Amino acid sequence: MGRFLVVVYRSAGEGGSGARVGFITAKKLGKAHDRNRLRRWLREAYRRHRAELAKDFEMILLGRSAAVGAGYASIESELCKLWRNEGLIKPSDS
């Protein structure tokens, strides 16, 4: 759990078909255009970093109210930090 996001995940189990991701932004976060922007940012951050993720995970990315006022760079960096802390990013070869 971070300032802007909550990441909930589990292993996909046997016969998993790769990573599956859901993006949630509740109505209490604000107006529709704010929620849609946050979902777009979450999808883009996931798209940019999905090759680094360990395979066979199901996860939910839940936006928090502080994320509405944050910028894309803050959202992306926190998401990568949360993934690293949870061990969801593949270890680097170096």
N, C-alpha and C positions, 0 to 999 in steps of 0.2 A: 504494500500500500504506500503510495506516494502522495505528494501534495496535490497533484493534478489527476492522477489515475489510480485505479485499482486493477491489478491483474489477477485473475482467477484462472487456474489451469489444472489439467490432469492429463495423465497419459492416455493416449487413444486406445490402448489395449491391443489385443490380438486382432490382426486383420485391419489395422488402422490404415486409412488412406491418406497419410500425410497430415499436415497441420490444418486444423479448422479453427476459424476465428469468428467471434461475434463482437459487435461494437454496440455499446449501450450508452445512450445519453437520455436521462430522465427529463420529464417536463419541468421539474423543479430547477433545472439549470438555467432556464431562461426561454427566450422566444425561439421560434422554430429556426430562424436563420442562424442563431448562435449554436443551437444543437447540431444543425446540419454542417456548419463549418467545423465544429469539433470532430464529428464523425469523418468528414473528409480528411482532416489532418491525421486522425488515427489510422485510417485506411492507407494513406500515403506513407506514413512512418512504417507501418507494417510491410507495405510493398517494398520499400527501400531496403529493409533489413531481413526479409524472410529467408534469404539464402543463408544467413548467419545462424538461424535458429535450428535447434535440434529438431529432428523430425518426430512425427507421431504425437503431437500434442493437440489437445482441444483447449482453447482458451477464450476467455471473455475479457475484453478491455472496457472498463467502466469509467466514464468520465466523471470527475468531481466538479463541484461548483467553481473552484478556483481556476479550473482549466479554461473557463469561458473568457477570462481576462488575460490569459497567458498567450504568448505567441507560439508559432509552429516550432521554432527551434527549442523552446523550453519543453514542449510536449514530447518532441522526438528524443531529446537527451534524457528526460526522465524515463521514458519507455525503455530505452536501451539500458539504462542503469538498473531498472527493476528486473529486466530480463537477465542481466549479468548477475545480479544478487541472487536470483532464484536458480541460476545454473541452466537457463534455457538457451543461452547462446553457446554454440560449439566452441570448444577451446581452440585457440589459434595454434598454428603449426610452429610458430617461432618461439 
